[in-house]
Amino acid sequence: MAEYLLEIKKASKVFKIGSVMSRVRLTAVDDISINLPASEPMILSIVGESGCGKSTLCKLILKIYELTSGDIILNGVSYTKGRYDNIKFLTDVQPIFQNPFEAFSTRKPVDSYLYNTALRLRIAKNRTEAENKVDEALHSVGLSLSLVDGKYSSQLSGGELQRVSIARALITRPKIIVADEPVAMIDASLKMNIVNLFKELKDKYQISFIYITHDLSTAYYVSDYIATLYRGGLIEYGESISIMDNAAHPYTKLLMDSIPRIGDKWEEDIVMSDIEEKEYQITHCKFAPRCPYATDECLKSKPEMRELGNGRKVLCNHPLC
C-alpha cells in the first residue's frame, strides 16, 4: 500500500495571457507540494484570497488542466507518466463545484445525472441497480429518490441541489472529493449543514476531502489540515488548529485576523489588495512588498520552506512562531 493517497510534487501551471505581441506568462500555481496520507481520511482546506491559485490547483487535481511542470500521483500512478484509465480515475476522484445551479441543466431532471453517473462509470449494471445506488447516495445526504425523482433544478433550493451534487459524487464511493467553494452560493444558515455533512461522510465512508474556500470560518471548523496559498504559491501548511490559533506566516495571520470573533469590536473592514499582475512575476518573496516584517533578505531572494515540526511548514524568512 502506498504511503500517500495523493502526492502533489512541485506542481506548476503557467498561463500565457495578453495579445501575441505583448503576451505575459502568469504562474497561477507555483511549485506546490502537498500530500494526502493513505492511512486515514482527512479534510484539507486550501485557503487564500481570490486569485491565489486555489481553483487552478483544484482543476489540476481533477485533470481539467494539464500540469506545466511537476507531477501529481494518485494511488501510486503519475498524472504525467502514468496512463490513467478514465473510468478508474473518475471513480476515485469526484468534484463538487461552487454553483449547483450551473452543475445541472434546467432542461434535464436532476436524478438523470445520478443515474448516468452510476451507469456510465459502471457502478450499476442496469437501471434497477442504478436506482438502488442513487437512492442510497441520496439518503447519505439527507434526501431520497422519492423527493428528487423527476424534478428539475429550478424546483429545488440551493441547499438541496448542492446535496444532490454531493450525492452524485458519493455514487462511486470515491477516495477523494474535491470541493471547490461548495458553500459560496448557499445561504449562510445552510453552510454549516454542508460542512457538517463533509465531516460525517469522511468518517462514514473513509473519504478524504480537498475543501477549497475563502470562507475561513468554515475552514477552521471542518479542516484537519490547512494550506494557505498566496499568488500561486504555498506559503503555510499544517494542522488547522495550529495555523488558525498561531499563524506562522504574516499573510496567514492577516487572513486569520479578518475572521470576526465573538466579543471583538468590529470597527472597519479589512480590505485585501487587488490582484496585481506584477506580483506574480516577483522572484523574491511575493508577500514582501506588503509585509511589515520584510527585510532586505526578503526583497532579494525567495525564502526556503521551513519545517516547524509536527508536519507544519512555512515559506518565510521570519516566521511568527
C-alpha positions in Angstrom: 0.0 0.0 0.0 1.3 3.4 -1.0 2.2 5.8 1.8 0.2 8.6 0.2 -3.2 8.6 -1.4 -2.4 11.8 -3.3 1.0 13.4 -3.8 1.4 16.8 -5.3 5.0 17.3 -6.3 6.3 20.7 -7.3 3.2 21.3 -9.3 3.1 24.4 -11.5 0.7 25.8 -14.0 1.6 28.7 -16.3 -0.9 30.6 -18.4 0.0 32.9 -21.3 -2.2 36.0 -21.2 -2.5 39.0 -23.4 -2.0 39.6 -27.1 0.6 37.9 -29.3 2.7 41.0 -29.3 2.5 41.6 -25.5 2.0 38.1 -24.1 2.8 37.6 -20.4 3.4 34.4 -18.6 1.3 34.1 -15.4 2.3 31.4 -13.0 -1.1 30.6 -11.4 0.2 27.6 -9.4 3.9 27.9 -8.5 5.9 24.8 -7.3 3.3 23.5 -4.8 3.9 20.2 -2.9 1.2 18.7 -0.6 0.4 15.1 0.3 -2.7 13.3 1.5 -1.9 10.2 3.6 -3.3 6.9 2.6 -3.6 5.6 6.2 -6.6 7.7 7.3 -9.1 10.1 5.6 -8.6 13.8 6.2 -10.1 17.2 5.2 -7.6 19.5 3.8 -8.7 23.1 3.3 -6.9 25.2 0.7 -7.4 28.9 1.6 -6.5 32.3 0.3 -8.0 35.3 -1.3 -9.3 35.4 -4.9 -6.6 34.8 -7.5 -4.3 32.9 -5.2 -4.4 29.8 -7.3 -6.9 27.7 -5.3 -9.3 26.8 -8.2 -6.4 26.3 -10.6 -4.9 23.7 -8.2 -8.3 22.1 -8.0 -8.5 21.8 -11.7 -5.1 20.3 -11.9 -6.1 17.6 -9.3 -9.3 16.9 -11.3 -7.2 16.7 -14.6 -9.2 19.6 -16.1 -5.9 21.4 -16.6 -2.6 19.8 -17.6 0.5 20.5 -15.5 3.1 22.8 -16.9 5.7 21.1 -14.6 5.9 18.8 -11.6 3.7 15.8 -11.0 0.6 14.6 -9.2 0.4 11.0 -8.1 -2.8 9.2 -7.2 -2.7 5.7 -5.7 0.9 5.4 -7.0 0.0 6.4 -10.5 1.6 9.5 -12.0 -0.6 12.1 -13.8 2.3 12.9 -16.2 3.9 9.5 -16.6 1.1 7.0 -15.9 -1.8 6.1 -18.2 -4.9 6.5 -16.2 -8.0 4.6 -17.1 -10.5 7.4 -17.3 -13.3 5.4 -15.6 -11.0 4.4 -12.8 -9.9 8.0 -12.2 -13.5 9.3 -12.2 -14.4 6.5 -9.7 -11.6 7.5 -7.3 -11.8 11.3 -7.6 -15.1 13.2 -7.7 -15.8 17.0 -7.9 -18.3 19.3 -6.2 -18.4 22.7 -7.8 -19.3 26.1 -6.5 -22.7 26.8 -8.1 -25.1 23.9 -8.0 -27.5 25.7 -10.4 -24.7 25.6 -13.1 -23.9 22.0 -12.4 -27.4 20.8 -13.6 -29.1 21.8 -16.8 -32.6 23.3 -16.4 -33.8 21.0 -19.3 -33.0 17.7 -17.6 -34.3 16.2 -14.3 -31.6 16.2 -11.7 -32.0 12.5 -11.0 -31.0 11.7 -14.6 -27.4 12.9 -13.7 -27.2 10.5 -10.9 -28.4 7.6 -13.0 -25.9 8.5 -15.7 -23.1 8.5 -13.2 -24.0 5.1 -11.8 -24.4 3.5 -15.3 -21.6 5.3 -17.2 -19.0 4.6 -14.5 -20.1 1.0 -14.2 -21.2 1.3 -10.6 -24.5 -0.3 -11.7 -25.2 -2.9 -14.4 -28.7 -1.8 -15.1 -31.4 0.7 -14.3 -32.7 -1.3 -11.3 -29.2 -1.4 -9.7 -28.7 2.2 -10.5 -31.9 3.2 -8.8 -30.7 1.4 -5.6 -27.3 3.1 -5.8 -28.9 6.6 -6.4 -31.4 6.2 -3.5 -28.6 5.1 -1.2 -26.4 8.1 -2.1 -29.3 10.5 -1.6 -30.1 9.0 1.8 -26.5 9.6 2.7 -27.0 13.4 2.3 -30.4 13.5 3.9 -32.5 13.3 0.8 -34.3 10.5 -1.0 -35.1 9.4 -4.6 -38.8 10.0 -4.0 -38.0 13.6 -3.2 -36.0 14.4 -6.3 -37.5 12.0 -8.8 -38.3 13.8 -12.0 -37.6 17.2 -10.5 -35.6 20.0 -12.3 -33.0 22.2 -10.7 -35.5 25.1 -10.5 -37.7 23.0 -8.3 -35.1 22.5 -5.6 -33.4 25.0 -3.2 -29.7 25.8 -3.4 -29.0 23.7 -0.3 -31.0 20.7 -1.7 -29.3 21.0 -5.1 -25.8 21.1 -3.5 -26.8 17.9 -1.5 -27.7 16.3 -4.8 -24.3 17.3 -6.1 -22.7 15.6 -3.1 -24.9 12.5 -3.6 -23.8 12.3 -7.2 -20.1 12.4 -6.1 -20.8 9.6 -3.5 -22.3 7.1 -6.0 -18.8 5.9 -7.0 -17.6 5.7 -3.4 -14.6 7.9 -4.3 -11.3 8.0 -2.3 -11.1 11.8 -2.7 -13.8 14.5 -3.2 -12.5 17.9 -4.4 -15.0 20.6 -3.3 -14.3 24.0 -5.0 -16.1 26.7 -2.9 -19.1 24.4 -2.3 -20.8 26.7 0.2 -20.2 30.0 -1.6 -23.6 30.1 -3.3 -25.6 28.8 -0.3 -27.4 30.8 2.3 -25.4 31.4 5.5 -27.9 29.4 7.5 -27.2 26.3 5.4 -23.4 26.5 5.2 -22.8 24.6 8.4 -25.2 21.8 7.3 -23.0 21.2 4.2 -19.6 21.3 6.1 -21.0 19.1 8.8 -22.0 16.6 6.1 -18.4 16.6 4.9 -17.2 15.6 8.3 -19.9 12.8 8.6 -19.1 11.4 5.2 -15.3 11.5 5.9 -15.8 9.2 8.9 -18.6 7.1 7.5 -17.1 6.3 4.0 -13.4 7.0 4.7 -13.3 9.7 2.1 -10.7 12.5 2.0 -11.8 15.9 1.1 -9.9 18.8 -0.5 -12.0 21.8 0.5 -11.2 24.9 -1.5 -12.5 28.0 0.1 -12.1 31.6 1.1 -14.6 31.1 4.0 -12.1 30.8 6.8 -14.8 30.3 9.5 -15.9 27.0 7.8 -12.3 26.0 7.1 -11.5 26.4 10.8 -14.4 24.3 11.8 -14.2 21.4 9.2 -10.5 21.0 8.5 -7.9 18.6 9.8 -5.1 20.5 7.9 -4.9 23.9 6.1 -2.8 25.0 3.2 -2.5 28.8 2.7 -1.8 30.0 -0.9 -0.6 33.4 -2.0 -0.1 34.5 -5.6 0.1 30.9 -6.7 2.5 29.6 -4.1 2.1 27.5 -0.9 3.2 29.7 2.0 2.0 27.8 5.0 0.7 24.2 5.8 -0.1 22.3 8.9 -2.8 21.2 11.3 -5.8 23.6 11.3 -5.8 24.3 15.0 -2.1 25.3 15.0 -2.4 27.5 11.9 -5.7 29.2 12.9 -4.6 29.8 16.5 -1.0 30.6 15.9 -0.2 31.5 12.3 3.5 31.5 11.3 3.3 33.5 8.1 2.3 37.2 8.2 -0.2 36.7 5.4 -1.9 33.8 7.1 -2.1 35.9 10.3 -3.8 38.7 8.3 -6.3 36.2 7.0 -7.0 34.8 10.5 -7.3 38.3 11.9 -10.0 39.1 9.3 -12.4 36.5 10.9 -14.9 38.2 13.2 -14.8 36.8 16.7 -17.4 37.0 19.4 -16.6 39.9 21.7 -14.4 41.7 19.2 -15.4 45.3 18.3 -15.7 45.4 14.5 -14.9 49.0 13.5 -13.9 48.7 9.9 -13.5 46.2 7.0 -10.2 44.6 6.3 -9.7 45.2 2.6 -7.4 42.7 0.8 -5.4 44.0 -2.1 -6.5 43.8 -5.7 -4.8 41.2 -7.8 -1.8 42.8 -9.4 -0.2 41.1 -12.4 3.3 42.3 -11.4 3.2 40.4 -8.1 3.0 37.1 -9.9 6.4 37.9 -11.7 8.2 38.6 -8.4 11.2 36.2 -7.9 11.8 37.0 -4.3 9.1 36.7 -1.5 5.8 37.7 -3.2 4.4 39.0 0.0 7.4 41.1 0.9 6.0 44.4 -0.7 3.1 44.2 1.8 4.8 42.5 4.8 5.5 44.6 7.9 8.3 42.2 8.8 10.1 42.2 5.5 13.9 42.7 5.4 16.4 43.3 2.7 16.8 39.5 2.6 13.1 39.1 1.7 13.4 41.5 -1.2 16.4 39.8 -2.7 15.6 36.1 -2.9 12.8 33.6 -2.5 12.6 32.2 1.1 13.0 28.5 1.7 10.2 26.3 3.0 10.9 25.9 6.8 9.9 22.8 8.7 8.3 23.8 12.1 7.7 20.3 13.4 4.6 18.1 13.5 4.2 18.3 9.7 3.9 22.0 9.8 5.9 24.2 7.3 6.0 27.9 6.3 7.6 29.8 3.4 9.0 32.7 5.3 12.4 34.1 6.4 10.9 35.4 9.7 8.1 33.1 10.8 6.0 34.4 13.6 6.2 31.2 15.7 
